[in-house]
Amino acid sequence: MDTPLTRKELTHERIVETAARAIRRTGFQGLGVADIMKEAGLTHGGFYAHFASRDALLCEALERASQDAAAGLARRIASQHLVDASPLRQLVEAYLADGNLAATEHGCPVAALASEMPRQAPEVREVAAQRVRGLIAAVARALPAEADADSATVIAAQLAGALQLARALGDKAEGRALLAATRRALLQQHDTVSSLPSH
């Protein structure tokens, strides 16, 4: 039987959840301790009872953002009726879904933060690198065993890059067209299993 979380643990969870959304919405520089505590409904002074530093919060927020994004991807796969598609088609269709254009704070932290990751403190950069490796590993798991060794890295870069560029164009026809073109190209090149249409 799971032990219930203490009040302090629940508060810690609330701060991390809030930061995980905010970091994808505003970027690293936009993540202020006072703002996060206020958004979480807590006082600024209580922050250091939970975290040694802002960077410590960033590390936990990145990890939580990655977990949340993976859970969201699984929900999107189920809601788009992709369960009978190949694992790669499931991933590509869900990751590059039009709904992700405006859902920055709920999406993949790699796509939301990649351009800022190299400019962070060493401990944050290491967690960020782990998130990139995690995306590559998720793609590798979706590929058939006979896929080229470099395919997972290339596809992961195309997924994150396409989502970044489409968001730059906006949640309208131009951004959606970029996502659609990328979905088609990736699936034509790499998905040899499923015949479901790309929408």
Summary of the structure (lengths in Angstrom):
residues: 199
radius of gyration: 18.1
end to end distance: 44.2
largest distance: 56.1
contacts: 595
relative contact order: 0.12
helix: 70%
strand: 0%
